Amino acid sequence: MSSSPSTYSSSLLGRKNHVKLFLKRGKTSIKLSRVTELVKTKATYENQGELSDEDEDLCPVECVREFKTDEEFFKILDKAKETNSLVVVDFYRTSCGSCKYIEQGFAKLCRGSGDEESAVIFLKHNVIDEYDEQSEVAERLRIKTVPLFHFYKNGVLLEAFPTRDKERIDEAIHKYTNSGSQVV
């Protein structure tokens, strides 16, 4: 190996945004000043709440709320009765691939419906509790298949079906709400 350092540039970050790798007698150093600057710039934009084009379909708020007990679920249903809201529940398991697939689509449906007084309230419930046993809610409702979606209005179950199809969920929401403009 020669005594002069070898320099390699990477074009992965664009023309001016490159990393230089210096090899000198078995030691490696990396020039990271431009990379650090890019990370700081990205963090600044993220802290300002700006989303990239790739993120425009993501829900800007955590509008799919999770409940763990029957007590929580009944309180939400009672509050929804007061506002005549539709309650849509996603019953899932963390180890379920189809559940993970539909989770993003379900979150996108909730855009603009993130508060408790909206026309549609979006909920989710893990049917397996912290002890790896069926939750009390899943046991009471006899849930055996996930992902499973329930649609409630005035505390009454209107429809239930297993699916990983966002369009089917959207159709059911439109069917049970007076105005389709509440859901994207």
Helices and strands as residue ranges (DSSP letters): E 6-9, E 20-24, E 27-31, H 33-47, G 53-55, E 64-66, H 70-83, E 86-92, H 97-109, E 120-126, H 136-141, E 148-153, E 156-162, H 166-176, G 180-182
